[in-house]
Amino acid sequence: MSLPILSMDKCPRQYDSYQSTLTPALLAKAKEHLHEDECTRDPSLVQMREFIAKHPQIQRCRTDALFLLRFLRARKFNVTAACEMLENYLRCFQQWSHCFRIKDPFETYEKLIDAAYLVPLGYTSGGQFVLLYRPACLDLSWMRPAHVMKLGAVLAECYCDEEELQVGGMELISDYQGVTVANLGMWTIMDLKLLMDATTKAMPIRTKRVHISGLPRFGAALVSTCLAMIPLKNQQKVVFHKTTDELKAAVDNSILPTIYGGSLSLEEANDRFRKRVAQERDRILLINEFDLDVTMPSPNAKNSHGAGLQSDLADEAVIGSFRKLNVD
């Protein structure tokens, strides 16, 4: 059943109460790895709601517990860091709307899903959410980097309120089998910088592991550039696999598609995603209502919090693109 549409009132008369859906095992994991219990959760929610209510730039924003817990859990209940991530998240929708807001006809996203280049596979036995990315499946006659990021935003809104994902985190499988120079060459440095910054500084998903499989020699420069754009702790989560057998040995086979030697039907997984997006359509479109007034001064401008994503991207504005890659 689809979840109800939520309020965008930044300062509602009454806030919702948190109702946990976590199993005892996930509650224990949240306490051990995220420092979460009733003593940290409740006051942290209060502080984040006060931050939103008093922030002069924030005009419209969700304040329900599940939404705020995305950021608190992503930052292990460091409230200051969670608020900074929330501000960056809102900034993405406001300043880079061409990549994150859902303005296209919804049929466009159905076509993107049909391409099966970004497929949520489900949860491992260890509780990690697994996402498959296959750049070779992109239709270069019309698909652009913005489509990749927009479908990522759609996927996030479908799944990021799931507490199992918030606590267990995500594993990403990037399969480069069959990829061409054109598949990689469509990405400019600015596109890559925006994607990397949004992933690490704005999108509230705890990435536990990134599996890169089948990367050709001509793709090494692009991946190396992406890694240089993210913190060292994130770089250390990346694992390279030369063969499908290596990937199979590293990933829970129950969640690995049959094309990689696992037991999951990729077609069924993609069909579930398609149905989930259709089911959550109104909820997904709610992200168009987030409103951050960037014409007003940021209350954190003096210490640069909340402006980090913007300034980092500005620093990269003069750098060239990968469209002129020299291939050995």
C-alpha positions in Angstrom: 0.0 0.0 0.0 1.3 3.5 -0.9 2.3 5.7 2.0 0.3 8.9 2.6 1.4 12.2 1.1 3.3 14.2 3.7 3.3 17.8 4.7 5.8 20.3 3.5 5.0 22.8 6.3 8.4 23.7 7.8 6.7 24.6 11.1 3.5 22.5 11.6 1.3 22.9 14.6 2.0 19.4 15.6 4.8 17.1 14.6 4.4 13.4 14.0 5.6 10.8 16.6 8.2 8.3 15.6 6.9 4.7 15.4 9.7 2.2 14.9 9.4 -0.6 12.3 12.9 -2.0 13.2 13.3 -5.5 14.2 15.2 -6.2 17.5 18.3 -7.1 15.5 18.2 -3.8 13.5 17.6 -1.8 16.7 20.7 -3.4 18.2 22.6 -2.6 15.0 21.4 1.0 15.1 22.6 1.4 18.6 26.0 -0.2 18.0 26.8 1.4 14.7 24.8 4.6 14.6 24.7 5.5 18.4 20.9 5.5 18.2 18.5 4.8 21.0 15.6 6.8 22.6 18.0 9.0 24.4 19.7 10.2 21.2 16.8 9.9 18.7 14.1 12.0 20.3 16.2 15.1 21.2 18.0 14.9 17.8 14.6 15.0 16.0 13.7 18.1 18.2 16.9 19.8 17.3 16.5 19.2 13.5 13.0 20.5 13.6 14.1 23.6 15.4 16.8 24.0 12.7 14.3 23.8 9.9 11.8 26.1 11.6 14.4 28.8 12.3 16.3 28.6 9.0 15.5 31.7 7.0 16.3 30.1 3.6 14.1 27.0 4.1 10.6 27.7 3.0 9.1 24.3 2.5 10.5 21.0 3.9 9.3 17.7 5.3 9.6 17.5 9.1 8.3 14.0 9.7 10.5 11.6 11.7 11.3 9.1 8.9 12.5 11.9 6.6 14.7 13.5 9.3 16.0 10.1 10.3 17.5 9.7 6.8 20.0 12.4 7.7 20.5 11.6 11.3 21.3 8.0 10.6 23.4 8.9 7.6 25.5 11.1 9.9 25.4 8.7 12.9 23.3 11.2 15.0 25.7 14.1 14.7 23.0 16.7 14.5 25.2 19.5 13.1 26.4 17.2 10.3 22.8 16.0 9.7 21.5 19.6 9.4 24.4 20.4 7.0 23.5 17.4 4.8 19.8 18.4 4.8 20.7 21.9 3.7 22.9 20.5 0.9 20.0 18.1 -0.1 17.6 21.0 -0.4 20.2 23.0 -2.3 20.4 20.2 -4.9 16.7 20.6 -5.8 16.9 24.4 -5.9 20.1 25.1 -7.7 20.5 22.0 -9.9 16.8 21.4 -10.6 17.6 20.2 -14.1 19.3 17.1 -12.5 17.1 16.5 -9.5 13.6 17.8 -9.8 11.0 15.7 -11.5 9.8 18.1 -14.2 9.7 15.7 -17.1 6.5 13.8 -18.2 6.4 10.7 -15.9 6.5 8.5 -19.0 10.2 9.6 -19.4 11.0 7.8 -16.1 9.1 4.7 -17.2 11.4 4.6 -20.3 14.5 5.1 -18.1 13.3 2.2 -15.9 12.8 0.0 -19.0 16.4 0.5 -19.9 17.3 -1.3 -16.7 20.5 0.7 -16.2 19.7 1.4 -12.5 17.9 -1.4 -10.7 17.3 -1.9 -7.0 17.9 -5.6 -6.3 16.6 -5.8 -2.7 18.3 -6.6 0.6 21.1 -9.0 1.4 20.9 -11.4 4.3 23.1 -8.9 6.2 20.5 -6.1 5.7 22.2 -4.0 3.1 20.2 -2.6 0.2 21.8 -3.5 -3.1 21.6 -1.2 -6.2 22.8 -2.2 -9.7 24.2 0.4 -12.1 24.9 -0.7 -15.8 26.1 2.3 -17.9 26.3 0.2 -21.0 22.5 0.1 -21.0 22.1 3.8 -21.5 20.5 4.9 -24.8 22.8 7.6 -25.9 20.4 8.8 -28.6 18.5 10.7 -25.9 19.8 9.8 -22.4 22.1 12.3 -20.6 23.8 12.4 -17.2 20.8 14.4 -15.9 18.6 11.4 -16.6 20.9 9.2 -14.5 20.7 11.6 -11.6 17.0 12.2 -11.9 16.2 8.4 -11.8 18.5 8.2 -8.8 16.4 10.9 -7.1 13.3 9.0 -8.0 14.8 5.8 -6.6 15.9 7.5 -3.4 12.4 8.9 -2.7 10.9 5.4 -3.2 13.2 3.7 -0.8 15.0 6.1 1.6 12.2 6.1 4.1 12.7 2.4 4.7 14.3 2.0 8.1 16.1 -1.1 7.0 17.9 0.9 4.4 18.6 3.8 6.8 20.2 1.5 9.3 21.7 -1.2 7.1 23.1 1.1 4.4 23.6 0.3 0.7 25.9 -1.7 -1.6 26.4 -0.5 -5.1 27.3 -2.8 -8.0 28.7 -0.8 -11.0 28.9 -3.2 -13.9 31.0 -1.8 -16.8 30.7 -4.8 -19.1 30.0 -3.8 -22.6 30.5 -0.1 -21.9 31.8 2.1 -24.7 33.9 5.3 -24.8 30.7 7.1 -25.8 28.9 5.8 -22.6 31.6 7.4 -20.5 32.4 10.4 -22.7 29.0 11.9 -22.2 30.0 12.8 -18.6 31.7 16.2 -18.2 33.8 16.9 -15.2 31.1 19.2 -13.8 28.5 16.3 -14.2 30.8 14.0 -12.3 31.6 16.6 -9.6 27.9 17.2 -9.0 27.1 13.5 -8.9 30.0 12.8 -6.5 29.2 15.8 -4.2 25.5 15.0 -4.2 26.2 11.4 -3.3 28.6 12.1 -0.5 27.4 15.4 0.9 23.6 15.6 0.2 22.0 12.3 -0.4 21.3 10.6 2.9 22.3 7.1 2.1 25.1 5.3 3.9 27.1 3.5 1.2 28.8 0.5 2.7 30.5 -0.9 -0.3 30.9 -0.1 -4.0 31.7 -3.0 -6.3 33.2 -2.1 -9.7 33.2 -4.9 -12.2 34.4 -5.3 -15.7 36.0 -1.9 -16.0 37.9 -1.5 -19.3 41.2 0.2 -19.5 39.7 3.3 -21.1 37.4 3.7 -18.2 40.2 3.8 -15.6 40.7 7.6 -16.0 37.1 8.4 -15.4 36.8 6.2 -12.3 40.1 7.5 -10.9 38.8 11.1 -11.3 35.6 10.2 -9.5 37.5 8.6 -6.6 39.7 11.7 -6.3 36.5 13.8 -5.8 35.3 11.9 -2.7 36.8 11.6 0.8 39.4 8.9 1.6 37.0 7.0 3.8 34.6 6.7 0.8 37.4 5.7 -1.5 38.3 2.8 0.8 34.8 1.3 0.3 35.4 0.7 -3.4 36.4 -2.8 -4.5 37.4 -3.7 -8.1 36.5 -7.1 -9.6 38.1 -8.2 -12.8 35.7 -11.1 -13.5 32.1 -12.1 -12.8 33.4 -14.9 -10.6 35.2 -12.4 -8.4 32.0 -10.3 -8.1 29.9 -13.4 -7.3 32.3 -14.3 -4.5 32.0 -10.9 -2.9 28.2 -10.3 -3.1 25.3 -12.2 -1.5 24.3 -14.6 -4.3 20.7 -14.5 -3.2 20.5 -10.9 -4.3 22.8 -11.2 -7.3 21.1 -11.4 -10.7 21.4 -14.7 -12.7 23.4 -13.0 -15.4 26.2 -12.8 -12.7 25.8 -16.3 -11.5 23.3 -15.5 -8.7 19.7 -16.5 -8.2 17.8 -13.3 -8.7 15.8 -12.5 -11.9 16.9 -9.1 -13.1 13.7 -8.7 -15.0 11.6 -9.4 -11.9 13.7 -6.9 -9.9 13.2 -4.2 -12.5 9.5 -4.9 -12.7 9.2 -4.5 -8.9 11.0 -1.2 -9.3 8.6 -0.1 -12.1 5.6 -1.0 -10.0 7.0 0.7 -6.9 7.6 4.0 -8.8 4.0 3.9 -10.2 2.7 3.2 -6.7 4.6 6.1 -5.1 4.2 8.6 -8.0 2.4 11.3 -5.9 4.9 10.9 -3.1 7.9 11.1 -5.5 6.5 14.3 -7.1 6.4 15.9 -3.7 10.2 16.6 -4.0 9.2 19.4 -6.5 7.8 21.2 -3.5 11.0 21.5 -1.5 11.9 25.1 -1.4 15.2 26.7 -0.3 15.4 30.5 -1.0 19.0 30.9 -2.1 18.5 34.6 -2.6 18.6 35.0 1.2 21.9 34.8 3.1 22.6 31.5 4.7 22.7 31.6 8.5 25.9 29.4 8.3 27.6 31.5 5.6 30.4 32.6 8.0 31.5 29.0 8.7 30.7 27.8 5.2 28.3 25.0 6.4 25.5 24.4 3.9 27.5 26.2 1.2 30.1 23.5 0.8 28.4 21.8 -2.1 27.9 25.1 -3.9 31.5 26.3 -3.5 33.0 22.9 -4.4 31.1 22.9 -7.7 32.0 26.4 -8.4 35.7 25.6 -8.0 35.3 23.0 -10.8 33.5 25.2 -13.2 36.5 25.9 -15.4 37.6 22.2 -15.8 37.1 20.5 -19.1 35.2 17.3 -20.0 35.7 13.7 -20.8 34.4 14.0 -24.3 38.0 14.3 -25.5 39.4 11.3 -23.8 42.6 9.9 -25.4 42.2 6.2 -25.6 45.3 4.0 -25.8 
